[in-house]
């Protein structure tokens, strides 16, 4: 696939799919994985520069 054939719509759909997948993971996975202090998705508010 040539990079010049990628359209804005394809990029927008990929971004929306990624956001939907993240939200689904937050809803389904336990908090130790995706929640406050989770190792995969940390939803706790706070300092994001601690990584």
Secondary structure as UniProt FT lines:
FT   HELIX           3..5
FT   HELIX           8..28
FT   TURN            31..33
FT   STRAND          34..35
FT   TURN            36..37
FT   STRAND          41..42
FT   HELIX           48..50
//
